[in-house]
Amino acid sequence: MKHPEQKQHSLLRLLKMSRPYWKVILGCVVCVIAVNGAELYKPLVMQKVIDDFLVADKPQHGFSSIPAMGALYMLLIAGSSVLSAVQINSMTWVGQKIITDLRRTVFSHIQRMPLSLLDKYSSGRLITRATNDVEELSEMFTDVLIDLFKDVFLLIGIVVIMVRLDWQLSLIGFAVLPFIFLITNFMKRKMKANFVVIKRLTGRINGFFAENISGMKLVQIFNMQREKEGEFQELNDEYYRASLTRLMLHSILRPAIEIFNSLAIALLVWYGMGRIMNHTLDIGVLYAFTNYIKQFFDPINDLAEKYNIIQSAVVSADRIFEILNEEDSLEDYDSGMHLERLQGEIEFRHVWFAYEKEDWVLKDVSFRIQKGQTAAFVGATGAGKTTIINLISRFYQVQKGEIRIDGVNINDINLKDLRRNISVVLQDVFLFSGSIRDNITLSNDISDETVAEALELSCADAFIDELPHKMDEMVMERGSTFSAGQRQLLAFARTIAHNPAIFVLDEATANIDTKTEKLIQKSIENISRDRTTLIIAHRLSTIRNADMIFLMRKGRIVESGNHESLMELGGYYAQLNAV
């Protein structure tokens, strides 16, 4: 089902975001009207000077004199300049506030996207939408939005004054407009298609950079620099060609309008001079008309100049709202049964799950883990072990069956409460940039005493005490300055500090040395005390003491029991231990 706002134009939805600032925008509109009024009145002042004082040589007195007209002209220039400055600064402030709101909305939205939805987007595409696309809209709000109103208002005013001065001259001046509309419409389609290509390539380039920087160690190990440079060069050349197309289209539009502008003025002068010779037109009126025609084409030229910005903003808005339109799929953190503390009893009832359609990863899986038990899942890669962990945390929704914790369907439990009671330590531990303390507390209100105790129970205190700044030691991006074992110990400390009811280890001891493994085993014992613990492990030595061991093959549980009972069974588990 489509979100109701999907049917609305993206720019219209963006304009709705300006509602909180309507008073400032109204003030800008008043300034624009005043500035345009001054611009429209200036040619009339010059027309009066030419026809009344230079040609007709009428007597001058008071306000009806050349000095008074000059003073009025200067006053119009000065007043419009001041009001223009006020309008520009005010609209810039509004534009930046709207962009700030939009950037915050996009980031918040991405954080609430479920993994099933995030799987559809690459990191490069999401980064591009949250940065490049939002920045494109910044220029539209600050430079284009109010100018668009200004230009339209100016065009209407010029048309009204020109028709009132002389409708025949007006028809001559407007004769070139159909050609301008045809060119503009043609270029609009070409530019929009070009911007779609440019935005797509920008996302691919951002994703390429992010992927290669993250995997730079692998690139250097396998000497893949030349191959990666070749891949990037292909992307870069494609972007170069698309950018050249954009510049070519833009270079055609403005000169074309300038040509028709000059043609309109030439037609006016040719037609007007004939009428002046016949004494059916005043020189001042022709002068005013040439000024109005130039003014008429100035906003058209301005719109042509900013057409790139408008088209880019339209494409960026469409791309941003492509993500924001997924509102119905976002995770709901507010509804559901509030459970402050879970007991930790876990039950799967005939669960079927597939990431794609009916390509089943789990097939009719059923098991029960009592409160405080330690359960291990064993099986080959792709057997469905990690999927079970993802489902318990409700990162994905099962297609058939149900999952219960403490006898309650997890879909009925408040999502914040559910995940607050579950801590997962992955094989590849993720650490944020910041201090060790920040990575353990994750900005939650956790005391230093609790952090210190967590470090001690996790056996991480030994190496942290050797650091110059102890808990205030800075962590580089992804914890690159720490070993794999140290990162694991910090992840255990994080888990202990947050005191979960359910503790999950996903291949947490796969890539560490024997000495560190002993520390981690001790840490696991400390964490597992009085908690339900789930362990996914390739090393069978780490799960011998588990209360329950589930052996998985091709998405099904084929054997279950403790180590002794499974060895007595003499099945697949016993064969794995014999290897």
Secondary structure as GFF3:
##gff-version 3
##sequence-region A 1 579
A	DSSP	three_ten_helix	4	7	.	.	.	ID=ss1
A	DSSP	alpha_helix	10	16	.	.	.	ID=ss2
A	DSSP	three_ten_helix	19	21	.	.	.	ID=ss3
A	DSSP	alpha_helix	22	48	.	.	.	ID=ss4
A	DSSP	pi_helix	49	55	.	.	.	ID=ss5
A	DSSP	alpha_helix	66	111	.	.	.	ID=ss6
A	DSSP	alpha_helix	115	118	.	.	.	ID=ss7
A	DSSP	alpha_helix	123	128	.	.	.	ID=ss8
A	DSSP	pi_helix	129	133	.	.	.	ID=ss9
A	DSSP	alpha_helix	134	139	.	.	.	ID=ss10
A	DSSP	pi_helix	140	144	.	.	.	ID=ss11
A	DSSP	alpha_helix	145	165	.	.	.	ID=ss12
A	DSSP	alpha_helix	167	173	.	.	.	ID=ss13
A	DSSP	three_ten_helix	174	176	.	.	.	ID=ss14
A	DSSP	alpha_helix	177	214	.	.	.	ID=ss15
A	DSSP	alpha_helix	216	221	.	.	.	ID=ss16
A	DSSP	alpha_helix	225	277	.	.	.	ID=ss17
A	DSSP	alpha_helix	283	305	.	.	.	ID=ss18
A	DSSP	alpha_helix	307	324	.	.	.	ID=ss19
A	DSSP	three_ten_helix	325	329	.	.	.	ID=ss20
A	DSSP	beta_strand	346	354	.	.	.	ID=ss21
A	DSSP	beta_strand	360	369	.	.	.	ID=ss22
A	DSSP	beta_strand	374	379	.	.	.	ID=ss23
A	DSSP	alpha_helix	385	392	.	.	.	ID=ss24
A	DSSP	beta_strand	400	405	.	.	.	ID=ss25
A	DSSP	beta_strand	408	409	.	.	.	ID=ss26
A	DSSP	three_ten_helix	410	412	.	.	.	ID=ss27
A	DSSP	alpha_helix	415	420	.	.	.	ID=ss28
A	DSSP	beta_strand	422	426	.	.	.	ID=ss29
A	DSSP	beta_strand	434	435	.	.	.	ID=ss30
A	DSSP	alpha_helix	436	441	.	.	.	ID=ss31
A	DSSP	alpha_helix	448	457	.	.	.	ID=ss32
A	DSSP	alpha_helix	461	464	.	.	.	ID=ss33
A	DSSP	three_ten_helix	470	472	.	.	.	ID=ss34
A	DSSP	beta_strand	474	475	.	.	.	ID=ss35
A	DSSP	three_ten_helix	477	479	.	.	.	ID=ss36
A	DSSP	alpha_helix	484	498	.	.	.	ID=ss37
A	DSSP	beta_strand	502	506	.	.	.	ID=ss38
A	DSSP	alpha_helix	514	528	.	.	.	ID=ss39
A	DSSP	beta_strand	532	536	.	.	.	ID=ss40
A	DSSP	three_ten_helix	540	543	.	.	.	ID=ss41
A	DSSP	beta_strand	548	553	.	.	.	ID=ss42
A	DSSP	beta_strand	556	561	.	.	.	ID=ss43
A	DSSP	alpha_helix	563	569	.	.	.	ID=ss44
A	DSSP	alpha_helix	572	578	.	.	.	ID=ss45
###
